[in-house]
């Protein structure tokens, strides 16, 4: 009997195992294929997003570098024109052709001050029509000095002198960008140089000489290299012959200046890529070396930056190529990182699928052997259902009690809301009454302190006079604070009268109200074609006046940087984004939230006047109109306040 039972068990196990294995394969295979498809889709989606990001960042950085070159070239042109406009060139030579020492001294001082201010020019020279240097200022590593007369040189044999001496009025000479050469050898350390020259004529059209400036090109080369550090690409600047002017490897630079490096150029190392880059103005493409992003810049071709009479007589058609190369090794590394990120997920899901599919197959087979137990399980389940029904009934009763409690709570909340509204109304009325009642004793204190100061002037000691000054100052501050508090409370309590308001008209009102301060500070306010918004005109005038007044108040301490305020708008869906931009002292980002809280000041009263309520009023006005207000700024670089308002 025992032998027969054992044989039956063996016969049962074999077909059961085969059935489980078959069910496992049928379950696991489609699920595994599905997982592979999903993970592959995720990988290629992330890879596409990564490459798009690299493309976009490279494009933006290269265009930013192009803009930097254009701005520097515009500065150079404006500087050379500025230096040639001195009225003292008329008197530098008298009728006999002799140098007027007084006029020369004035020109020398102007050149020296300009050199100290800009710190961009290795040399600033005024060369007479005979070729003799009359004035020369050397930068001297950041410590400009005037070259003595006995060390001035005659430049009549230099090629640039001959070129400039043949140029007409308002024409500008521009040299190639190369390295400075002293005594027929390249100066060490390298000093990239760009030379500009412009003839000088007197009022009668007589040629007086020329102004020549030697620009230290490291200023913009270094700036562009620093800008290029924010992207993964390697920044390069090439001339029109494919030589490196700036490269990751300094040994590659300025190959055309050295006989032993004449073949070291981008055009030789990346021959195929150079043909594409040279033929096109801008673009992006991938090669076996990596991703190339490039822009062509013509630093002195933009006629919009010239006056109607100014012409560039030499090298105005030169161009440079800004190139950024993301090496193929970097791209492959990023792809590997994505694969390494996906692989653990594949392994984990495969492991789960293996155990899950095996378990499902096993349960499926076991199910056929569990049918007999279902009746018993169903009976047990019915008992549990009955028990659970009783529990749910009890829970429903408790839930009904909770609903009743919730209804009572809601009624109490409504009652508290009504009470809070009444309390707020009383608080506003209290603020009005309190501010009026507080002003009266303050006026008496102010009057009597002023009376004491006038009637008993000189009868108190120095400390007594100081105390009277403290009293008067404190009364003024308290009066201003009460006035601002009253103004703040009125903003929240006044009923809004919403109507179409033209922001251009609002700015005219603000300019009229702030006319005296605008004239005193020489403030420039620019705006054009501002939109019409739905707002309370009184409050929107107050909002714009506070923002403009703050921009004037917190101006840069440097005298030459007078306040410049720009107001512009951008349309959004159903609303307008309004911006007020200034060139003031700026705000540390950590104080962005603090400045909109009343009484929160970032500066002492001795630095800037005020109570710290103005921006709080602005925030309240914007929020009452259903908008938001915020600031973007950087210390020392001005601020831009943004707010949204209904269109």
C-alpha positions as CSV (number, residue, x, y, z in Angstrom):
1,X,0.0,0.0,0.0
2,X,2.8,2.5,0.9
3,X,4.7,1.7,-2.2
4,X,1.6,2.4,-4.4
5,X,0.9,5.8,-2.6
6,X,4.5,6.9,-3.1
7,X,4.4,6.1,-6.8
8,X,1.1,8.2,-7.2
9,X,2.8,11.2,-5.5
10,X,5.7,11.0,-8.0
11,X,3.3,10.8,-11.0
12,X,1.5,13.9,-9.6
13,X,4.6,16.0,-9.1
14,X,6.0,15.6,-12.6
15,X,3.0,16.9,-14.6
16,X,2.4,19.7,-12.0
17,X,6.0,21.0,-12.5
18,X,5.6,21.0,-16.3
19,X,2.3,22.8,-16.0
20,X,3.8,25.4,-13.7
21,X,6.8,25.9,-16.1
22,X,4.5,26.3,-19.1
23,X,2.2,28.8,-17.3
24,X,5.3,30.7,-16.1
25,X,6.6,31.2,-19.6
26,X,3.2,32.3,-21.0
27,X,3.0,34.9,-18.2
28,X,6.6,36.1,-18.0
29,X,7.4,36.5,-21.7
30,X,4.8,39.2,-22.6
31,X,5.3,41.1,-19.4
32,X,9.1,41.2,-19.9
33,X,8.7,42.4,-23.5
34,X,6.3,45.1,-22.3
35,X,8.8,46.2,-19.6
36,X,11.6,46.4,-22.1
37,X,9.5,48.5,-24.5
38,X,8.6,50.9,-21.6
39,X,12.1,51.3,-20.4
40,X,13.4,51.7,-23.9
41,X,10.8,54.5,-24.5
42,X,11.9,56.2,-21.2
43,X,15.6,55.9,-22.2
44,X,15.1,57.4,-25.7
45,X,12.8,60.1,-24.3
46,X,15.3,61.2,-21.6
47,X,18.2,61.0,-24.2
48,X,16.2,63.2,-26.5
49,X,15.5,65.7,-23.7
50,X,19.2,65.6,-22.7
51,X,20.4,66.3,-26.2
52,X,17.8,69.1,-26.6
53,X,19.0,70.7,-23.4
54,X,22.7,70.5,-24.6
55,X,21.7,72.0,-27.9
56,X,19.7,74.8,-26.3
57,X,22.4,75.7,-23.7
58,X,25.1,75.7,-26.4
59,X,23.0,77.9,-28.7
60,X,22.2,80.4,-25.9
61,X,25.8,80.7,-24.6
62,X,27.3,81.2,-28.1
63,X,24.7,83.9,-28.9
64,X,25.4,85.5,-25.5
65,X,29.1,85.6,-26.4
66,X,28.3,87.1,-29.8
67,X,26.3,89.8,-28.1
68,X,29.3,90.5,-25.7
69,X,31.6,91.1,-28.7
70,X,29.0,93.4,-30.4
71,X,28.7,95.4,-27.2
72,X,32.5,95.7,-26.8
73,X,32.9,96.8,-30.4
74,X,30.2,99.4,-30.0
75,X,32.0,100.7,-26.9
76,X,35.3,101.0,-28.9
77,X,33.7,103.0,-31.7
78,X,32.0,105.3,-29.2
79,X,35.3,105.8,-27.2
80,X,37.3,106.7,-30.3
81,X,34.7,109.2,-31.4
82,X,34.5,110.6,-27.9
83,X,38.3,111.1,-27.7
84,X,38.4,113.0,-31.0
85,X,35.6,115.5,-30.0
86,X,37.7,117.5,-27.6
87,X,37.5,121.3,-28.5
88,X,41.1,121.7,-27.4
89,X,42.5,120.0,-30.6
90,X,41.7,123.4,-32.2
91,X,44.3,125.1,-30.1
92,X,47.0,122.4,-29.8
93,X,48.9,123.9,-32.7
94,X,49.2,127.7,-33.2
95,X,49.5,129.4,-36.6
96,X,53.2,128.9,-36.6
97,X,52.8,125.1,-36.1
98,X,54.1,125.1,-32.6
99,X,52.5,123.1,-29.8
100,X,50.4,125.1,-27.4
101,X,51.4,123.8,-24.0
102,X,48.1,124.8,-22.3
103,X,45.9,123.0,-24.9
104,X,48.3,120.0,-24.8
105,X,48.1,119.8,-21.0
106,X,44.3,119.8,-21.2
107,X,44.2,117.0,-23.8
108,X,46.8,115.1,-21.8
109,X,44.6,115.3,-18.7
110,X,41.5,114.2,-20.6
111,X,43.4,111.2,-22.0
112,X,44.7,110.3,-18.6
113,X,41.3,110.6,-16.9
114,X,39.8,108.5,-19.7
115,X,42.5,105.8,-19.3
116,X,42.0,105.7,-15.5
117,X,38.3,105.4,-15.9
118,X,38.2,102.7,-18.6
119,X,41.4,100.7,-17.8
120,X,40.9,99.1,-21.3
121,X,43.5,100.7,-23.4
122,X,47.2,99.9,-23.4
123,X,48.0,103.2,-25.1
124,X,46.0,106.4,-25.9
125,X,47.9,108.7,-28.3
126,X,47.4,111.9,-30.1
127,X,49.8,112.0,-33.1
128,X,50.4,115.2,-35.0
129,X,50.0,115.5,-38.8
130,X,53.8,115.3,-39.1
131,X,53.8,111.8,-37.5
132,X,55.2,113.0,-34.1
133,X,53.5,111.8,-31.0
134,X,52.2,114.9,-29.1
135,X,50.5,113.0,-26.2
136,X,50.8,109.4,-25.1
137,X,49.2,107.8,-22.0
138,X,50.3,104.2,-21.2
139,X,48.1,102.0,-19.0
140,X,51.1,100.5,-17.2
141,X,49.3,97.4,-15.7
142,X,46.4,99.4,-14.3
143,X,48.4,102.5,-13.2
144,X,48.1,104.9,-16.2
145,X,50.9,107.6,-16.6
146,X,51.7,110.2,-19.2
147,X,54.9,109.5,-21.2
148,X,57.5,112.3,-21.0
149,X,58.0,114.5,-24.1
150,X,61.6,113.3,-24.6
151,X,60.3,109.7,-24.9
152,X,57.6,110.4,-27.5
153,X,58.3,108.9,-30.9
154,X,57.7,109.8,-34.6
155,X,55.3,107.3,-36.2
156,X,55.3,108.7,-39.8
157,X,56.8,105.4,-41.1
158,X,54.2,103.2,-39.5
159,X,51.6,101.6,-41.8
160,X,48.7,102.7,-39.7
161,X,49.9,106.3,-39.7
162,X,50.0,106.4,-43.5
163,X,46.5,104.8,-43.7
164,X,44.9,107.2,-41.2
165,X,46.6,110.3,-42.6
166,X,44.8,109.6,-45.9
167,X,41.4,109.1,-44.3
168,X,38.6,111.7,-44.5
169,X,36.8,113.2,-41.6
170,X,34.7,110.9,-39.4
171,X,36.4,107.8,-40.8
172,X,37.8,105.2,-38.4
173,X,40.7,102.8,-38.9
174,X,40.5,99.3,-37.3
175,X,43.4,96.9,-37.3
176,X,43.4,93.1,-37.1
177,X,43.2,91.4,-33.7
178,X,46.7,90.1,-33.0
179,X,49.4,90.1,-30.3
180,X,51.4,93.2,-29.4
181,X,54.9,93.3,-30.8
182,X,57.8,95.2,-29.1
183,X,61.2,95.5,-30.7
184,X,60.1,93.1,-33.5
185,X,59.2,90.3,-31.1
186,X,55.9,89.2,-29.6
187,X,55.5,90.7,-26.1
188,X,55.6,88.1,-23.3
189,X,53.2,87.5,-21.6
190,X,50.9,87.7,-24.6
191,X,49.0,90.9,-25.0
192,X,46.1,90.6,-27.5
193,X,45.6,94.0,-29.2
194,X,43.1,95.8,-31.4
195,X,44.1,99.2,-32.7
196,X,41.6,102.0,-33.7
197,X,42.5,105.3,-35.2
198,X,40.6,108.4,-36.3
199,X,41.8,111.6,-37.9
200,X,41.2,115.0,-36.2
201,X,40.2,118.1,-38.1
202,X,39.6,121.7,-36.9
203,X,36.5,123.7,-37.7
204,X,38.0,124.8,-41.0
205,X,38.6,121.3,-42.2
206,X,42.3,121.4,-41.6
207,X,43.9,118.1,-40.5
208,X,45.3,118.5,-37.0
209,X,46.5,114.9,-36.5
210,X,45.0,111.7,-35.3
211,X,43.9,109.8,-32.2
212,X,45.1,106.2,-31.9
213,X,44.0,103.8,-29.1
214,X,45.4,100.3,-28.4
215,X,42.6,98.2,-27.0
216,X,43.5,95.3,-24.6
217,X,41.4,92.5,-26.2
218,X,41.9,90.3,-23.1
219,X,38.9,92.2,-21.6
220,X,36.3,90.6,-23.9
221,X,38.3,87.3,-24.5
222,X,38.3,86.6,-20.7
223,X,34.7,87.6,-20.4
224,X,33.7,85.3,-23.2
225,X,35.8,82.4,-21.7
226,X,34.0,82.9,-18.3
227,X,30.6,82.9,-20.1
228,X,31.6,79.7,-21.8
229,X,32.1,77.9,-18.5
230,X,28.4,77.6,-17.8
231,X,27.9,75.1,-20.6
232,X,29.6,71.7,-21.3
233,X,31.1,72.8,-24.6
234,X,34.7,74.0,-25.1
235,X,34.8,77.7,-26.1
236,X,36.9,78.7,-29.1
237,X,37.2,82.0,-31.0
238,X,38.6,81.7,-34.6
239,X,39.6,84.3,-37.1
240,X,38.6,84.2,-40.8
241,X,41.5,82.0,-41.6
242,X,40.7,79.3,-39.1
243,X,43.3,80.2,-36.5
244,X,42.5,80.1,-32.8
245,X,42.3,83.5,-31.1
246,X,41.0,81.8,-27.9
247,X,41.2,78.1,-27.2
248,X,41.0,75.6,-24.3
249,X,44.6,74.9,-25.0
250,X,46.7,78.1,-24.9
251,X,49.4,76.6,-27.0
252,X,46.9,76.5,-30.0
253,X,46.3,80.2,-29.8
254,X,47.8,82.9,-32.2
255,X,49.4,80.3,-34.6
256,X,49.6,82.9,-37.4
257,X,51.9,85.0,-35.2
258,X,54.7,82.4,-35.0
259,X,56.6,80.6,-37.8
260,X,56.7,77.3,-35.8
261,X,52.9,77.3,-35.2
262,X,51.7,78.4,-38.6
263,X,50.0,75.0,-39.2
264,X,48.4,74.8,-35.8
265,X,44.9,76.0,-36.5
266,X,41.4,74.8,-36.2
267,X,41.0,74.5,-40.0
268,X,43.7,71.8,-40.0
269,X,42.6,69.9,-36.9
270,X,38.9,69.9,-37.9
271,X,39.1,70.2,-41.7
272,X,35.7,68.9,-42.5
273,X,34.0,70.8,-39.7
274,X,35.8,74.0,-40.7
275,X,34.3,73.9,-44.2
276,X,30.8,73.7,-42.8
277,X,31.5,76.5,-40.2
278,X,33.1,78.8,-42.8
279,X,30.3,78.4,-45.3
280,X,27.4,79.1,-42.9
281,X,26.7,82.1,-40.7
282,X,25.5,80.0,-37.7
283,X,24.3,76.5,-36.9
284,X,24.7,73.3,-35.0
285,X,25.8,69.9,-36.2
286,X,27.3,66.7,-34.9
287,X,30.4,65.0,-36.3
288,X,32.8,62.3,-35.1
289,X,34.4,64.9,-32.9
290,X,31.3,65.9,-31.1
291,X,28.6,68.6,-31.2
292,X,29.6,71.9,-32.8
293,X,27.7,75.1,-32.2
294,X,28.9,78.3,-34.0
295,X,28.0,81.9,-34.8
296,X,29.6,84.4,-37.1
297,X,30.2,87.8,-35.7
298,X,31.1,90.9,-37.6
299,X,32.3,93.2,-34.8
300,X,32.4,96.4,-36.8
301,X,29.9,95.9,-39.5
302,X,26.7,96.9,-37.7
303,X,25.8,100.3,-39.2
304,X,23.1,100.9,-36.6
305,X,25.9,101.6,-34.1
306,X,27.5,104.2,-36.3
307,X,26.6,107.8,-36.8
308,X,25.3,108.8,-40.2
309,X,28.7,110.3,-41.2
310,X,31.0,107.6,-39.7
311,X,32.6,105.1,-42.0
312,X,35.0,102.2,-41.1
313,X,37.9,102.5,-43.5
314,X,39.9,99.3,-42.6
315,X,38.9,95.8,-41.6
316,X,35.2,96.6,-41.2
317,X,34.5,93.4,-43.0
318,X,36.5,91.2,-40.7
319,X,34.6,88.4,-39.1
320,X,35.3,85.9,-36.3
321,X,33.8,82.5,-35.6
322,X,32.5,81.7,-32.1
323,X,32.6,77.9,-31.8
324,X,31.7,75.7,-28.9
325,X,32.5,72.0,-29.1
326,X,30.9,69.4,-26.9
327,X,33.3,66.4,-27.2
328,X,31.9,63.1,-28.3
329,X,33.3,61.6,-25.1
330,X,31.1,63.9,-23.0
331,X,28.0,62.9,-25.1
332,X,28.8,59.2,-24.8
333,X,29.4,59.6,-21.1
334,X,25.9,61.2,-20.7
335,X,24.4,58.3,-22.7
336,X,26.2,55.8,-20.5
337,X,24.9,57.5,-17.4
338,X,21.3,57.2,-18.7
339,X,21.9,53.5,-19.4
340,X,23.3,52.9,-16.0
341,X,20.3,54.7,-14.5
342,X,17.9,52.5,-16.5
343,X,19.7,49.2,-15.9
344,X,18.9,48.8,-12.2
345,X,15.2,49.4,-13.0
346,X,15.3,46.7,-15.7
347,X,17.1,44.3,-13.3
348,X,14.6,45.0,-10.4
349,X,11.5,44.7,-12.6
350,X,12.9,41.5,-14.2
351,X,13.5,40.0,-10.8
352,X,10.0,41.0,-9.7
353,X,8.5,39.6,-12.9
354,X,10.4,36.3,-12.5
355,X,9.2,35.7,-8.9
356,X,5.8,37.1,-9.7
357,X,5.2,35.0,-12.8
358,X,6.4,31.9,-11.1
359,X,4.2,32.6,-8.1
360,X,1.2,33.3,-10.4
361,X,1.8,30.0,-12.3
362,X,2.1,28.1,-9.0
363,X,-1.1,29.6,-7.6
364,X,-2.9,28.9,-10.9
365,X,-2.0,25.2,-10.6
366,X,-2.7,25.1,-7.0
367,X,-6.1,26.6,-7.6
368,X,-7.3,23.4,-9.3
369,X,-6.5,21.5,-6.1
370,X,-8.2,24.0,-3.8
371,X,-11.7,23.9,-5.2
372,X,-12.7,21.5,-2.5
373,X,-11.8,24.0,0.1
374,X,-13.8,26.8,-1.5
375,X,-17.1,25.7,0.2
376,X,-15.5,25.9,3.6
377,X,-13.9,29.2,2.7
378,X,-17.2,30.6,1.4
379,X,-18.9,29.7,4.7
380,X,-16.1,31.4,6.6
381,X,-16.4,34.4,4.3
382,X,-20.1,34.7,4.9
383,X,-19.5,34.8,8.6
384,X,-16.8,37.5,8.2
385,X,-19.2,39.5,5.9
386,X,-21.9,39.3,8.6
387,X,-19.4,40.4,11.2
388,X,-18.1,43.2,9.0
389,X,-21.7,44.3,8.3
390,X,-22.3,44.8,12.0
391,X,-19.0,46.7,12.2
392,X,-20.0,49.0,9.3
393,X,-23.4,49.6,10.9
394,X,-21.6,50.8,14.0
395,X,-19.2,52.9,11.9
396,X,-22.2,54.5,10.1
397,X,-23.7,55.5,13.4
398,X,-20.5,57.1,14.4
399,X,-20.2,58.8,11.0
400,X,-23.7,60.2,11.4
401,X,-22.6,61.7,14.8
402,X,-19.5,63.2,13.2
403,X,-21.6,64.7,10.4
404,X,-23.8,66.4,13.0
405,X,-20.8,67.6,14.9
406,X,-19.3,69.0,11.5
407,X,-22.6,70.8,10.8
408,X,-22.5,72.5,14.2
409,X,-18.8,73.4,13.7
410,X,-19.7,75.0,10.3
411,X,-22.4,77.1,11.9
412,X,-20.0,78.2,14.6
413,X,-17.4,79.0,11.8
414,X,-19.9,81.1,9.9
415,X,-20.8,82.9,13.1
416,X,-17.0,83.6,13.8
417,X,-16.6,84.8,10.2
418,X,-19.3,87.4,10.6
419,X,-17.8,88.4,13.9
420,X,-14.3,88.7,12.3
421,X,-15.7,90.9,9.5
422,X,-17.3,93.1,12.1
423,X,-14.1,93.2,14.1
424,X,-12.1,94.1,11.0
425,X,-14.5,97.0,10.2
426,X,-14.1,98.3,13.7
427,X,-10.3,97.9,13.5
428,X,-10.3,100.1,10.3
429,X,-12.5,102.7,12.0
430,X,-10.2,102.5,15.0
431,X,-7.1,103.1,12.8
432,X,-8.8,106.3,11.3
433,X,-9.8,107.6,14.7
434,X,-6.5,106.7,16.4
435,X,-4.4,108.3,13.7
436,X,-6.5,111.5,13.9
437,X,-6.4,111.6,17.7
438,X,-2.6,110.9,17.8
439,X,-1.8,113.6,15.3
440,X,-3.2,116.4,17.5
441,X,-0.9,115.8,20.6
442,X,2.0,115.3,18.2
443,X,1.3,118.7,16.6
444,X,1.4,120.3,20.0
445,X,4.6,118.6,20.9
446,X,6.1,119.8,17.6
447,X,4.8,123.3,18.1
448,X,6.1,123.6,21.7
449,X,9.5,122.1,20.8
450,X,9.9,124.5,17.9
451,X,8.8,127.4,20.2
452,X,11.4,126.3,22.8
453,X,14.1,126.1,20.1
454,X,13.3,129.6,18.9
455,X,12.7,131.4,22.2
456,X,15.4,129.8,24.2
457,X,18.0,129.4,21.5
458,X,21.5,129.7,23.0
459,X,20.2,129.5,26.5
460,X,20.5,125.8,26.7
461,X,23.8,124.0,26.7
462,X,24.8,121.8,23.7
463,X,23.1,118.7,25.2
464,X,19.8,120.6,25.7
465,X,19.8,121.7,22.0
466,X,20.5,118.1,21.0
467,X,17.6,116.9,23.1
468,X,15.3,119.4,21.4
469,X,16.5,118.2,18.0
470,X,15.8,114.6,19.0
471,X,12.3,115.5,20.1
472,X,11.5,117.3,16.8
473,X,13.0,114.5,14.7
474,X,11.1,111.8,16.7
475,X,7.8,113.8,16.3
476,X,8.3,114.0,12.6
477,X,9.0,110.3,12.3
478,X,5.9,109.5,14.4
479,X,3.8,111.8,12.3
480,X,5.0,110.2,9.1
481,X,4.4,106.7,10.6
482,X,0.8,107.5,11.6
483,X,0.2,109.0,8.2
484,X,1.5,106.0,6.4
485,X,-0.5,103.7,8.8
486,X,-3.6,105.6,7.9
487,X,-2.8,105.3,4.2
488,X,-2.1,101.6,4.6
489,X,-5.5,101.0,6.3
490,X,-7.3,103.0,3.7
491,X,-5.9,100.8,0.9
492,X,-7.5,97.8,2.5
493,X,-10.8,99.4,3.5
494,X,-11.6,101.7,0.5
495,X,-14.1,100.3,-2.0
496,X,-12.6,99.4,-5.3
497,X,-14.0,101.2,-8.4
498,X,-12.8,99.0,-11.2
499,X,-12.7,100.5,-14.7
500,X,-10.4,100.6,-17.8
501,X,-7.3,102.6,-16.9
502,X,-4.6,103.7,-19.4
503,X,-1.2,103.1,-17.7
504,X,0.3,105.8,-20.0
505,X,-2.0,108.4,-18.4
506,X,-1.1,106.9,-14.9
507,X,2.6,107.4,-15.6
508,X,2.0,111.0,-16.7
509,X,0.3,111.7,-13.3
510,X,3.2,110.1,-11.5
511,X,5.7,112.2,-13.4
512,X,3.8,115.3,-12.6
513,X,3.6,114.4,-8.8
514,X,7.3,113.6,-8.6
515,X,8.5,116.3,-11.0
516,X,10.7,118.0,-8.4
517,X,12.4,114.8,-7.3
518,X,12.8,113.7,-10.9
519,X,14.5,117.0,-11.8
520,X,16.7,117.1,-8.7
521,X,18.1,113.6,-9.4
522,X,18.2,113.9,-13.2
523,X,16.1,110.8,-13.4
524,X,15.3,109.2,-16.8
525,X,11.9,107.5,-17.0
526,X,11.1,105.6,-20.2
527,X,7.8,103.8,-21.2
528,X,5.9,103.4,-24.4
529,X,2.6,101.9,-25.5
530,X,1.6,100.6,-22.1
531,X,-1.7,98.7,-22.0
532,X,-5.1,99.6,-20.6
533,X,-5.9,97.5,-17.5
534,X,-9.0,97.0,-15.3
535,X,-8.2,98.7,-12.0
536,X,-9.1,101.3,-9.4
537,X,-7.3,104.4,-10.9
538,X,-6.6,106.0,-7.5
539,X,-4.9,102.9,-6.2
540,X,-3.0,102.1,-9.4
541,X,-1.6,105.7,-9.4
542,X,-0.5,105.1,-5.8
543,X,1.1,101.8,-6.7
544,X,3.1,103.1,-9.7
545,X,4.1,106.3,-7.7
546,X,5.5,104.1,-4.8
547,X,7.5,102.0,-7.2
548,X,8.9,104.9,-9.2
549,X,9.7,106.9,-6.0
550,X,11.5,103.9,-4.5
551,X,13.5,103.5,-7.8
552,X,14.6,107.2,-7.5
553,X,15.3,107.0,-3.7
554,X,17.5,103.9,-3.9
555,X,19.8,105.1,-6.6
556,X,23.4,104.2,-7.1
557,X,25.8,106.3,-5.0
558,X,28.0,106.9,-8.0
559,X,27.3,110.4,-9.3
560,X,27.6,109.5,-13.0
561,X,24.9,106.8,-12.6
562,X,21.8,108.9,-12.4
563,X,18.5,107.0,-12.0
564,X,17.2,105.3,-15.1
565,X,13.7,103.8,-14.8
566,X,12.1,101.6,-17.5
567,X,8.4,100.6,-17.4
568,X,7.2,97.9,-19.8
569,X,4.4,95.3,-20.0
570,X,3.9,91.8,-21.4
571,X,0.6,90.3,-22.3
572,X,-0.5,87.1,-20.6
573,X,-3.7,85.0,-20.7
574,X,-6.4,87.3,-19.3
575,X,-3.9,89.6,-17.6
576,X,-0.9,91.9,-18.0
577,X,2.6,91.5,-16.5
578,X,3.9,95.0,-15.6
579,X,7.6,95.6,-14.8
580,X,9.4,98.6,-13.3
581,X,13.1,98.3,-13.8
582,X,15.8,100.5,-12.3
583,X,19.6,100.8,-12.1
584,X,19.8,101.4,-8.4
585,X,21.6,99.7,-5.5
586,X,19.8,96.4,-5.9
587,X,18.4,94.0,-3.3
588,X,20.0,90.9,-1.8
589,X,17.8,87.8,-2.8
590,X,17.5,86.8,0.8
591,X,15.4,90.0,1.5
592,X,12.9,89.4,-1.4
593,X,10.1,88.5,1.0
594,X,11.1,90.9,3.8
595,X,10.7,94.1,1.8
596,X,7.0,93.6,1.3
597,X,6.3,93.4,5.1
598,X,5.4,96.8,6.6
599,X,8.0,98.4,8.9
600,X,10.7,96.1,7.5
601,X,13.6,98.3,6.4
602,X,16.9,97.1,4.9
603,X,18.8,100.4,5.6
604,X,19.1,102.9,8.5
605,X,17.2,106.1,8.6
606,X,20.5,108.0,8.1
607,X,21.0,106.3,4.8
608,X,17.5,106.4,3.3
609,X,14.3,108.1,4.7
610,X,10.9,106.4,5.0
611,X,8.8,104.2,7.3
612,X,9.1,100.9,5.5
613,X,5.4,100.8,4.5
614,X,5.5,101.7,0.8
615,X,6.1,98.3,-0.6
616,X,3.6,96.8,1.9
617,X,1.0,99.2,0.4
618,X,2.0,98.1,-3.1
619,X,1.5,94.4,-2.2
620,X,-1.9,95.2,-0.7
621,X,-3.1,97.1,-3.8
622,X,-1.9,94.3,-6.1
623,X,-3.5,91.6,-4.1
624,X,-6.8,93.5,-3.8
625,X,-6.8,93.5,-7.6
626,X,-6.3,89.7,-7.7
627,X,-2.6,89.9,-8.8
628,X,0.8,89.1,-7.3
629,X,3.9,91.2,-6.9
630,X,7.5,90.2,-6.7
631,X,11.1,91.4,-7.3
632,X,14.1,90.2,-9.2
633,X,17.4,91.8,-8.3
634,X,21.1,91.6,-7.5
635,X,23.1,93.7,-5.2
636,X,24.7,96.6,-7.1
637,X,22.9,95.8,-10.4
638,X,19.5,97.3,-10.0
639,X,16.1,95.8,-9.4
640,X,13.0,94.9,-11.4
641,X,9.6,94.8,-9.7
642,X,6.9,92.7,-11.4
643,X,3.1,92.6,-10.8
644,X,0.2,91.1,-12.6
645,X,-3.2,92.8,-13.1
646,X,-6.4,92.0,-15.0
647,X,-6.4,93.0,-18.7
